[in-house]
C-alpha cells in the first residue's frame, strides 16, 4: 500500500470554511480527514499543518486550543507565520512549499504528496515532487477553487461539508495538554458527542 504525506494550508482552509454554515464544522481531526480523503488506496504517514498566529488577540486562546487538538491527533503543527501591518499573512506559504521540497528530496519512504489548498503558488513545489517520482493529490477546501491547480492536476477534488462532519473531533477525548475536546463547543465549534454531531449553543456561534 502506498504512503501519503499531507500538507495543509491552514489559512486557506479557514477561508474555505468561513461561512455561517461551515464555520462550526471547522473543528476537524485533520489526520482523520486526510485518511478519509485518500481512502483505502493509501496510508497517511504524516500530516503537516501550516498557519499564522491570529492577529485578533481575543482569538489566540481558541487558536492555541485548536493547535493542541491537532497535535493530539498526530498532526505536526509547524512554526506559525505572522501577519504584516497590512494584515497579509507572511512566510506560511514559503514554509509549506519548502517542506514539500525538503521531504521529496530527502525522504524515500512515501509515495504521494497530498496538498490541501487552493493556492497556485504551490505549483513549483508540486512540480518538484513529480520530478522525484511522487504522486500528487490536490484537495480544495470547501468553497475554494483554483483553475491553475486544476490545469496542473485534472483530478483535483473538493472537500465537502459531509467530509467535515464525518471527521469532527470526539468531544469525549482530551488534548495533549489535558483539555477536554468538548471545549470546542465553548468556542463556537461542533464536535462529536456519543457519536453524533453536536453543535454549540446559538449564542456561541461565530
N, C-alpha and C positions, 0 to 999 in steps of 0.2 A: 504494500500500500504506500502511496506517495505521502510525503510530509510537507506541510504548509507553514510558512511564516507569514503572519498577518501584520499589516502596518496601518494604523488608524489615524486619520487626520481629525483630531478631536474637535477643533473649532468648526471645521466643515460639517462634521456630523451634527454638532449642536445647531448650526444654522438650518440644517435639514429638518430637524425635529422642533424647531422654534415656532410652533403653531399651537393654538389652544387645544387642538385635538391630539397632537403628538407629544407635546412637551411632558405631560405626566408619564409617558412611556419611555422617557429617556434614561431611567434607572435600570440599565440593561447590563447583564453579565456579558461583557464583550467577548470573553473566551467562548462561552456557550453559543453566542450569536455567530461567531466565525465558524465554529464547528457545524452549527446548523446550516449555514450557507453553503459550505463545501460539501456537506452530506457525507455519505459513506465512501466516497471515492478517494478521500484523503484524510489524514490525521493532522490536526493543528498542533504543532510542536512549540510555537512561540507566538505571542501577541504583544505588539508594541503599541503604546498609546502616546500620542504627541499632542500637546495643547499649550496654552499660555495661562499664566496667573491672571485671574479675572481682575479687571480694573475697577469693578464695583466692590468696594471694600466690604460692604454688608453681605456679599455673597461668597466671601472667601471660606467661611466655615462650611458652607454647603459643598463647595468645590473640594475642600480637603476631605470631607466625608466621602464624596464620590470617588476620589482617588484611592482612599483607604479601601473602599469596597472593591475597586478594580484589582488592587494588589492582592486582596484576599482570594480572588479568583485566579490568581497566577499571571495577571496581565502586568507587563513591565511598563510602568508609568515613567516615561523618560523625562529628563530635565526640562522643566517648562520654559517656554519662551516668555516674551513680555510684550507690552503694548507701548508704542511711542506716544509722543504728545498728541498726535492726531488720532489716537486710538486705533491704529493699524497694528495688527499682530506682527511681531518680529521674530525671526530666527526659527520658528517652528517648522515651516516647510523645508528649510535647508537641513535641519536636523533629521527629518524623516527621510529625505532623499539620500543624505549621506549614509544613514543606517542601512538603507536598501543596498547601496553600492558596496559598503563595507561587508555586509553579510554575503552577498553573492560572490564577492572576490575572495573571501577568507573561509567560508563555511561550505562544505560539500554535503553536509548531512540533511539537506532538504531539497525539495524539487520544485516548489511553487511559491511565487510571491503573490500575496493577496493584498490588494490596496483597497481601503475603504475611504473614498474621497471622490469629489467631482472637480478636481483641480488639475488642469492640463500641465501645470508646472512640473509635475512628477514624470512626464513622459521621458525625458532623458534618462532618469534613473531606471525606469522600466525597460528602456532600450538596452541599457547596460545589463540588466537581468537576463534579457533574451540572449545577449552575446555570450553569457555564461551558461547558456542552455537551461535556464529556468523557465518553467511555465509561468504565465501571468494571468491572474484573475482580478477583475475590477468590479467593485460593487459601489454604486452610488448611494449616499444617504437618502432617506425618504424625501421626495420632492425635489431632489437635485438632479442635474443632468449636465453633460459636457460633450459637445459634438466632437471636439478634438480627441478626447479619450475614446469615444465610440469609433472614430475612424482608426485609431491605433489598435483597438481591440473590439471587433464587431460583436462579441458576445458579452460585453459589459452589461451588468444586470443591476436591478434596483432593489434596495431593501424596502420592504413593505411594512405597513402597520402590524400585520399579523406576525411578522418575524420578530418585531419588538415585543409584542405581547407574550409570545412563546418563551422568550429568553429573559424575562424580568428576573431580578434577584429574588431569592426566597427570604422573606422577612423574618423567618424563624431562626436564621443563622446570624452569625456575628462577623464583623470585620477583623482584620489582623490586630487592630488595636482594641478589640473587645466591644465595639459599639454594635448594638442590635441593628440589623439591616432594615428592620421595620421603621427605623427613624426616618427613612426616606419619606414616609407619609407626612412628617412634620415639615419637610422641605418642598412639598408640592408634587412629589413623585408617587407613582403607583409601585406596588411590589406584589409578590405572591404571598398570600396568606392561606394556609391549609390547601394549597394547590390551586387557589382561584385568584384571579387578578383583582386586587383591591385598590381602589382609587382614594386619594386623600380627600378630606372634607372640602367642600367647595370653597370655603374661605381661605384655604391654604394654596389653592391652585394659582399658578403664575401666568 
